[in-house]
Amino acid sequence: MSASLPMIVMGFLMAASLTGLVGLLLVDRNRRMDVRLRELSSDNRQPAKPAVSAGAVSRAVRKALPRMAQPLIPDEGAERTKLTTRLILAGLYSPQAMTIFLGVKMLLIAVPVVIGLTVGSLRLVPTVYALLIGACATIVGTIGPGFWLDRRKSKRQATLRRALPDACDLIVICMEGGLSLPGSLQRVVGELRVAHPLLADELNIVQRKVKLGQPLAEALGSFATRCDLQELKTLSSVVKSAEKFGSSMVKALQNYAETLRVQRQQKAEEMAQKASTKVLFPTLLFIFPSLLIIILGPAVIQLNELMQNLNK
């Protein structure tokens, strides 16, 4: 008991310090990104105010992360491109995203080992236990960031997939009101910011590319590549076909929005059908043993008492 308490305290301190560090970096980055996006999307632009300093610790960490990331940066161009693509698919567009990501990964790998060695050398816990916990935490720090990227990508795709039919409906309403497709897109960006901020930010990028002279279909194709969504690739094809053959853009977008809603309903029905199978395993592992103990427990106790009486 005396050896287990320091181990629990050490594990808690390691988890709390790493979580606080990652949270500090992500919260500060998201705050600055939101402020910048509001400035870019605002019609009445005002001079940007200097951001409040996050503190000496945050500045020191941000300066140290690029240097810590150097051992993990891939030497081959293909591997570096693959990592950059994963970061973009997860919504990390910053040029420093790779160095920050790899720097945090290096911290998650190195810090548990250092803490384990320190705690072991101070004899707070047995050295073997300290090194074992540090090694386990290092393994988690090695593979954890990759799982976090994949989870962030999946969550982002689900959010965009859920918001896309509403955006198509708003574009159709604006076009029926007399606006052009680029004008409708600009209006929809402002209307979607409250309900679907992620899609609004992405459409704002599409709108700015259109203003710079890129065709709308190509801008939507770039959006689909950034998100790796088949629905967006189909939307780009729909817009491109309507512009090429001169068909009604309103009708094409209406049909496409209806198709998206049907697909979303089918996906919900598929998940509902899978629910019964997924519930089966927790039921077998946790509920049935409890029921057996409750039902058969008194009978086992009475049978045990009867056998003891017979032996006497």
Secondary structure, 3 states (H helix, E strand, C coil): CCCHHHHHHHHHHHHHHHHHHHHHHHHHHHHHHHHHHHHHHCCCCCCCCCCCCCCHHHHHHHHHHHHHHHHHCCCCHHHHHHHHHHHHHCCCCCCCHHHHHHHHHHHHHHHHHHHHHHHHHCCCCCHHHHHHHHHHHHHHHHHHHHHHHHHHHHHHHHHHHHHHHHHHHHHHHHHHCCCCHHHHHHHHHHHHHHHCHHHHHHHHHHHHHHHCCCCHHHHHHHHHHHHCCHHHHHHHHHHHHHHHHCCCHHHHHHHHHHHHHHHHHHHHHHHHHHHHHHHHHHHHHHHHHHHHHHHHHHHHHHHHHHHHHHHC
